[in-house]
Amino acid sequence: MAVRGIRGAITVEKNEREAILDGTRELLEALVDANSIAVADIASCHFTTSPDLNADFPAEATRRLEGWKYVPLLCGHEMNVPGSMQKCVRILLHVNTETPPQDIQHIYLRDAKRLRADLAPADDATSPTGE
């Protein structure tokens, strides 16, 4: 079994606690669902936020999810690069899985879809990364 990284990002409306936590939860649930991940198989989860989001730690959203008590979590801020995406939460899940890298589903929601348009299926309007 390999440890694979699964990436995702979502933008939120405001630098407010509930906006950060709700967006983070939405993204976590989408990543877990799209990849059929059992929480027990998550080795760790690293969250980052754009520098303009500081109202709460995105990892706090895991306290609202069943089974995440023993998952190691880490939060950090991204570099403040001029012109970079604002109000963005990014997640990197490290998961124990037999799934090959090409079958991993990375999820980008809301305006964050622009970060990795190459991962969005062009013909799937219902996909979490589709338009």
mmCIF file of the C-alpha atoms, coordinates in Angstrom:
data_MODEL
# 
_entry.id   MODEL 
# 
loop_
_atom_site.group_PDB 
_atom_site.id 
_atom_site.type_symbol 
_atom_site.label_atom_id 
_atom_site.label_alt_id 
_atom_site.label_comp_id 
_atom_site.label_asym_id 
_atom_site.label_entity_id 
_atom_site.label_seq_id 
_atom_site.pdbx_PDB_ins_code 
_atom_site.Cartn_x 
_atom_site.Cartn_y 
_atom_site.Cartn_z 
_atom_site.occupancy 
_atom_site.B_iso_or_equiv 
_atom_site.pdbx_formal_charge 
_atom_site.auth_seq_id 
_atom_site.auth_comp_id 
_atom_site.auth_asym_id 
_atom_site.auth_atom_id 
_atom_site.pdbx_PDB_model_num 
ATOM 1   C CA . MET A 1 1   ? 0.000   0.000  0.000   1.00 0.00 ? 1   MET A CA 1 
ATOM 2   C CA . ALA A 1 2   ? 1.294   3.454  -0.900  1.00 0.00 ? 2   ALA A CA 1 
ATOM 3   C CA . VAL A 1 3   ? 0.827   6.841  0.722   1.00 0.00 ? 3   VAL A CA 1 
ATOM 4   C CA . ARG A 1 4   ? -0.599  9.206  -1.893  1.00 0.00 ? 4   ARG A CA 1 
ATOM 5   C CA . GLY A 1 5   ? -1.192  12.931 -1.787  1.00 0.00 ? 5   GLY A CA 1 
ATOM 6   C CA . ILE A 1 6   ? -4.631  14.217 -2.674  1.00 0.00 ? 6   ILE A CA 1 
ATOM 7   C CA . ARG A 1 7   ? -4.950  17.932 -3.313  1.00 0.00 ? 7   ARG A CA 1 
ATOM 8   C CA . GLY A 1 8   ? -7.855  20.295 -3.193  1.00 0.00 ? 8   GLY A CA 1 
ATOM 9   C CA . ALA A 1 9   ? -8.753  23.945 -2.839  1.00 0.00 ? 9   ALA A CA 1 
ATOM 10  C CA . ILE A 1 10  ? -11.822 26.082 -2.282  1.00 0.00 ? 10  ILE A CA 1 
ATOM 11  C CA . THR A 1 11  ? -12.455 29.799 -2.057  1.00 0.00 ? 11  THR A CA 1 
ATOM 12  C CA . VAL A 1 12  ? -14.614 31.295 0.674   1.00 0.00 ? 12  VAL A CA 1 
ATOM 13  C CA . GLU A 1 13  ? -16.704 34.454 0.677   1.00 0.00 ? 13  GLU A CA 1 
ATOM 14  C CA . LYS A 1 14  ? -15.282 36.202 3.737   1.00 0.00 ? 14  LYS A CA 1 
ATOM 15  C CA . ASN A 1 15  ? -12.536 36.124 6.331   1.00 0.00 ? 15  ASN A CA 1 
ATOM 16  C CA . GLU A 1 16  ? -14.974 34.885 8.943   1.00 0.00 ? 16  GLU A CA 1 
ATOM 17  C CA . ARG A 1 17  ? -14.816 31.794 11.136  1.00 0.00 ? 17  ARG A CA 1 
ATOM 18  C CA . GLU A 1 18  ? -17.935 30.087 9.783   1.00 0.00 ? 18  GLU A CA 1 
ATOM 19  C CA . ALA A 1 19  ? -17.029 30.798 6.137   1.00 0.00 ? 19  ALA A CA 1 
ATOM 20  C CA . ILE A 1 20  ? -13.594 29.204 6.609   1.00 0.00 ? 20  ILE A CA 1 
ATOM 21  C CA . LEU A 1 21  ? -14.924 26.208 8.535   1.00 0.00 ? 21  LEU A CA 1 
ATOM 22  C CA . ASP A 1 22  ? -17.896 25.586 6.224   1.00 0.00 ? 22  ASP A CA 1 
ATOM 23  C CA . GLY A 1 23  ? -15.735 25.832 3.084   1.00 0.00 ? 23  GLY A CA 1 
ATOM 24  C CA . THR A 1 24  ? -13.085 23.551 4.573   1.00 0.00 ? 24  THR A CA 1 
ATOM 25  C CA . ARG A 1 25  ? -15.687 20.978 5.584   1.00 0.00 ? 25  ARG A CA 1 
ATOM 26  C CA . GLU A 1 26  ? -17.244 21.086 2.104   1.00 0.00 ? 26  GLU A CA 1 
ATOM 27  C CA . LEU A 1 27  ? -13.858 20.461 0.500   1.00 0.00 ? 27  LEU A CA 1 
ATOM 28  C CA . LEU A 1 28  ? -12.877 17.687 2.924   1.00 0.00 ? 28  LEU A CA 1 
ATOM 29  C CA . GLU A 1 29  ? -16.155 15.877 2.353   1.00 0.00 ? 29  GLU A CA 1 
ATOM 30  C CA . ALA A 1 30  ? -15.777 16.210 -1.436  1.00 0.00 ? 30  ALA A CA 1 
ATOM 31  C CA . LEU A 1 31  ? -12.210 14.823 -1.333  1.00 0.00 ? 31  LEU A CA 1 
ATOM 32  C CA . VAL A 1 32  ? -13.208 11.877 0.866   1.00 0.00 ? 32  VAL A CA 1 
ATOM 33  C CA . ASP A 1 33  ? -16.329 11.090 -1.182  1.00 0.00 ? 33  ASP A CA 1 
ATOM 34  C CA . ALA A 1 34  ? -14.676 11.398 -4.617  1.00 0.00 ? 34  ALA A CA 1 
ATOM 35  C CA . ASN A 1 35  ? -11.849 9.086  -3.590  1.00 0.00 ? 35  ASN A CA 1 
ATOM 36  C CA . SER A 1 36  ? -13.863 6.659  -1.414  1.00 0.00 ? 36  SER A CA 1 
ATOM 37  C CA . ILE A 1 37  ? -11.503 7.291  1.497   1.00 0.00 ? 37  ILE A CA 1 
ATOM 38  C CA . ALA A 1 38  ? -12.006 5.708  4.887   1.00 0.00 ? 38  ALA A CA 1 
ATOM 39  C CA . VAL A 1 39  ? -10.932 8.235  7.520   1.00 0.00 ? 39  VAL A CA 1 
ATOM 40  C CA . ALA A 1 40  ? -8.820  5.489  9.150   1.00 0.00 ? 40  ALA A CA 1 
ATOM 41  C CA . ASP A 1 41  ? -6.688  5.482  5.968   1.00 0.00 ? 41  ASP A CA 1 
ATOM 42  C CA . ILE A 1 42  ? -5.805  9.190  6.209   1.00 0.00 ? 42  ILE A CA 1 
ATOM 43  C CA . ALA A 1 43  ? -2.176  9.458  7.331   1.00 0.00 ? 43  ALA A CA 1 
ATOM 44  C CA . SER A 1 44  ? -2.248  13.244 7.790   1.00 0.00 ? 44  SER A CA 1 
ATOM 45  C CA . CYS A 1 45  ? -3.835  16.431 6.511   1.00 0.00 ? 45  CYS A CA 1 
ATOM 46  C CA . HIS A 1 46  ? -2.089  19.720 5.792   1.00 0.00 ? 46  HIS A CA 1 
ATOM 47  C CA . PHE A 1 47  ? -4.189  22.875 5.421   1.00 0.00 ? 47  PHE A CA 1 
ATOM 48  C CA . THR A 1 48  ? -3.021  26.222 4.104   1.00 0.00 ? 48  THR A CA 1 
ATOM 49  C CA . THR A 1 49  ? -4.835  29.498 3.696   1.00 0.00 ? 49  THR A CA 1 
ATOM 50  C CA . SER A 1 50  ? -4.114  32.534 1.604   1.00 0.00 ? 50  SER A CA 1 
ATOM 51  C CA . PRO A 1 51  ? -2.647  35.318 3.794   1.00 0.00 ? 51  PRO A CA 1 
ATOM 52  C CA . ASP A 1 52  ? -5.992  37.158 3.916   1.00 0.00 ? 52  ASP A CA 1 
ATOM 53  C CA . LEU A 1 53  ? -7.706  34.306 5.818   1.00 0.00 ? 53  LEU A CA 1 
ATOM 54  C CA . ASN A 1 54  ? -6.917  34.358 9.523   1.00 0.00 ? 54  ASN A CA 1 
ATOM 55  C CA . ALA A 1 55  ? -10.283 34.262 11.320  1.00 0.00 ? 55  ALA A CA 1 
ATOM 56  C CA . ASP A 1 56  ? -9.804  30.582 12.270  1.00 0.00 ? 56  ASP A CA 1 
ATOM 57  C CA . PHE A 1 57  ? -7.746  27.481 11.613  1.00 0.00 ? 57  PHE A CA 1 
ATOM 58  C CA . PRO A 1 58  ? -9.210  25.376 8.795   1.00 0.00 ? 58  PRO A CA 1 
ATOM 59  C CA . ALA A 1 59  ? -8.234  22.235 10.719  1.00 0.00 ? 59  ALA A CA 1 
ATOM 60  C CA . GLU A 1 60  ? -10.886 23.203 13.254  1.00 0.00 ? 60  GLU A CA 1 
ATOM 61  C CA . ALA A 1 61  ? -13.446 22.026 10.673  1.00 0.00 ? 61  ALA A CA 1 
ATOM 62  C CA . THR A 1 62  ? -12.364 18.417 11.258  1.00 0.00 ? 62  THR A CA 1 
ATOM 63  C CA . ARG A 1 63  ? -13.757 18.567 14.784  1.00 0.00 ? 63  ARG A CA 1 
ATOM 64  C CA . ARG A 1 64  ? -17.189 18.675 13.169  1.00 0.00 ? 64  ARG A CA 1 
ATOM 65  C CA . LEU A 1 65  ? -16.526 15.495 11.179  1.00 0.00 ? 65  LEU A CA 1 
ATOM 66  C CA . GLU A 1 66  ? -16.953 11.947 12.416  1.00 0.00 ? 66  GLU A CA 1 
ATOM 67  C CA . GLY A 1 67  ? -13.767 9.956  13.000  1.00 0.00 ? 67  GLY A CA 1 
ATOM 68  C CA . TRP A 1 68  ? -11.096 12.646 12.494  1.00 0.00 ? 68  TRP A CA 1 
ATOM 69  C CA . LYS A 1 69  ? -9.939  12.724 16.139  1.00 0.00 ? 69  LYS A CA 1 
ATOM 70  C CA . TYR A 1 70  ? -6.684  10.846 15.505  1.00 0.00 ? 70  TYR A CA 1 
ATOM 71  C CA . VAL A 1 71  ? -5.724  12.312 12.116  1.00 0.00 ? 71  VAL A CA 1 
ATOM 72  C CA . PRO A 1 72  ? -2.569  14.473 12.440  1.00 0.00 ? 72  PRO A CA 1 
ATOM 73  C CA . LEU A 1 73  ? -3.364  17.995 11.221  1.00 0.00 ? 73  LEU A CA 1 
ATOM 74  C CA . LEU A 1 74  ? -1.230  21.002 10.342  1.00 0.00 ? 74  LEU A CA 1 
ATOM 75  C CA . CYS A 1 75  ? -2.207  24.534 9.323   1.00 0.00 ? 75  CYS A CA 1 
ATOM 76  C CA . GLY A 1 76  ? -0.076  27.164 7.625   1.00 0.00 ? 76  GLY A CA 1 
ATOM 77  C CA . HIS A 1 77  ? -0.251  30.326 5.542   1.00 0.00 ? 77  HIS A CA 1 
ATOM 78  C CA . GLU A 1 78  ? 0.786   30.449 1.898   1.00 0.00 ? 78  GLU A CA 1 
ATOM 79  C CA . MET A 1 79  ? 3.343   32.830 0.499   1.00 0.00 ? 79  MET A CA 1 
ATOM 80  C CA . ASN A 1 80  ? 2.017   36.325 -0.163  1.00 0.00 ? 80  ASN A CA 1 
ATOM 81  C CA . VAL A 1 81  ? 2.698   36.364 -3.907  1.00 0.00 ? 81  VAL A CA 1 
ATOM 82  C CA . PRO A 1 82  ? 1.318   39.413 -5.758  1.00 0.00 ? 82  PRO A CA 1 
ATOM 83  C CA . GLY A 1 83  ? -1.714  38.472 -7.834  1.00 0.00 ? 83  GLY A CA 1 
ATOM 84  C CA . SER A 1 84  ? -2.237  35.093 -6.149  1.00 0.00 ? 84  SER A CA 1 
ATOM 85  C CA . MET A 1 85  ? -5.706  33.773 -5.378  1.00 0.00 ? 85  MET A CA 1 
ATOM 86  C CA . GLN A 1 86  ? -7.377  35.360 -2.373  1.00 0.00 ? 86  GLN A CA 1 
ATOM 87  C CA . LYS A 1 87  ? -9.667  33.850 0.271   1.00 0.00 ? 87  LYS A CA 1 
ATOM 88  C CA . CYS A 1 88  ? -8.471  30.362 -0.604  1.00 0.00 ? 88  CYS A CA 1 
ATOM 89  C CA . VAL A 1 89  ? -8.170  27.258 1.585   1.00 0.00 ? 89  VAL A CA 1 
ATOM 90  C CA . ARG A 1 90  ? -5.968  24.473 0.244   1.00 0.00 ? 90  ARG A CA 1 
ATOM 91  C CA . ILE A 1 91  ? -5.748  20.911 1.519   1.00 0.00 ? 91  ILE A CA 1 
ATOM 92  C CA . LEU A 1 92  ? -3.177  18.183 1.024   1.00 0.00 ? 92  LEU A CA 1 
ATOM 93  C CA . LEU A 1 93  ? -4.373  14.815 2.325   1.00 0.00 ? 93  LEU A CA 1 
ATOM 94  C CA . HIS A 1 94  ? -1.846  12.014 2.728   1.00 0.00 ? 94  HIS A CA 1 
ATOM 95  C CA . VAL A 1 95  ? -3.770  8.764  2.327   1.00 0.00 ? 95  VAL A CA 1 
ATOM 96  C CA . ASN A 1 96  ? -2.827  5.079  2.566   1.00 0.00 ? 96  ASN A CA 1 
ATOM 97  C CA . THR A 1 97  ? -4.322  3.615  -0.594  1.00 0.00 ? 97  THR A CA 1 
ATOM 98  C CA . GLU A 1 98  ? -3.982  1.075  -3.375  1.00 0.00 ? 98  GLU A CA 1 
ATOM 99  C CA . THR A 1 99  ? -5.369  3.637  -5.841  1.00 0.00 ? 99  THR A CA 1 
ATOM 100 C CA . PRO A 1 100 ? -2.837  4.460  -8.582  1.00 0.00 ? 100 PRO A CA 1 
ATOM 101 C CA . PRO A 1 101 ? -1.828  8.133  -8.907  1.00 0.00 ? 101 PRO A CA 1 
ATOM 102 C CA . GLN A 1 102 ? -3.663  8.612  -12.210 1.00 0.00 ? 102 GLN A CA 1 
ATOM 103 C CA . ASP A 1 103 ? -6.947  7.564  -10.568 1.00 0.00 ? 103 ASP A CA 1 
ATOM 104 C CA . ILE A 1 104 ? -6.750  10.011 -7.652  1.00 0.00 ? 104 ILE A CA 1 
ATOM 105 C CA . GLN A 1 105 ? -9.462  12.670 -7.825  1.00 0.00 ? 105 GLN A CA 1 
ATOM 106 C CA . HIS A 1 106 ? -8.130  16.108 -6.862  1.00 0.00 ? 106 HIS A CA 1 
ATOM 107 C CA . ILE A 1 107 ? -10.947 18.564 -6.128  1.00 0.00 ? 107 ILE A CA 1 
ATOM 108 C CA . TYR A 1 108 ? -11.046 22.305 -6.797  1.00 0.00 ? 108 TYR A CA 1 
ATOM 109 C CA . LEU A 1 109 ? -14.247 24.162 -5.905  1.00 0.00 ? 109 LEU A CA 1 
ATOM 110 C CA . ARG A 1 110 ? -15.662 27.612 -6.587  1.00 0.00 ? 110 ARG A CA 1 
ATOM 111 C CA . ASP A 1 111 ? -13.070 30.095 -7.916  1.00 0.00 ? 111 ASP A CA 1 
ATOM 112 C CA . ALA A 1 112 ? -10.265 27.694 -6.964  1.00 0.00 ? 112 ALA A CA 1 
ATOM 113 C CA . LYS A 1 113 ? -11.125 25.687 -10.106 1.00 0.00 ? 113 LYS A CA 1 
ATOM 114 C CA . ARG A 1 114 ? -8.861  28.158 -11.924 1.00 0.00 ? 114 ARG A CA 1 
ATOM 115 C CA . LEU A 1 115 ? -5.849  26.866 -9.980  1.00 0.00 ? 115 LEU A CA 1 
ATOM 116 C CA . ARG A 1 116 ? -5.916  23.505 -11.768 1.00 0.00 ? 116 ARG A CA 1 
ATOM 117 C CA . ALA A 1 117 ? -8.210  23.770 -14.758 1.00 0.00 ? 117 ALA A CA 1 
ATOM 118 C CA . ASP A 1 118 ? -6.197  20.903 -16.273 1.00 0.00 ? 118 ASP A CA 1 
ATOM 119 C CA . LEU A 1 119 ? -7.737  18.543 -13.702 1.00 0.00 ? 119 LEU A CA 1 
ATOM 120 C CA . ALA A 1 120 ? -11.308 19.557 -14.491 1.00 0.00 ? 120 ALA A CA 1 
ATOM 121 C CA . PRO A 1 121 ? -13.039 17.199 -16.935 1.00 0.00 ? 121 PRO A CA 1 
ATOM 122 C CA . ALA A 1 122 ? -14.094 19.304 -19.930 1.00 0.00 ? 122 ALA A CA 1 
ATOM 123 C CA . ASP A 1 123 ? -17.269 17.320 -20.571 1.00 0.00 ? 123 ASP A CA 1 
ATOM 124 C CA . ASP A 1 124 ? -18.504 16.695 -17.006 1.00 0.00 ? 124 ASP A CA 1 
ATOM 125 C CA . ALA A 1 125 ? -20.625 19.579 -15.743 1.00 0.00 ? 125 ALA A CA 1 
ATOM 126 C CA . THR A 1 126 ? -21.590 17.652 -12.603 1.00 0.00 ? 126 THR A CA 1 
ATOM 127 C CA . SER A 1 127 ? -18.001 16.964 -11.489 1.00 0.00 ? 127 SER A CA 1 
ATOM 128 C CA . PRO A 1 128 ? -16.785 18.898 -8.409  1.00 0.00 ? 128 PRO A CA 1 
ATOM 129 C CA . THR A 1 129 ? -13.980 20.247 -10.603 1.00 0.00 ? 129 THR A CA 1 
ATOM 130 C CA . GLY A 1 130 ? -16.148 20.703 -13.711 1.00 0.00 ? 130 GLY A CA 1 
ATOM 131 C CA . GLU A 1 131 ? -17.593 24.031 -14.818 1.00 0.00 ? 131 GLU A CA 1 
# 
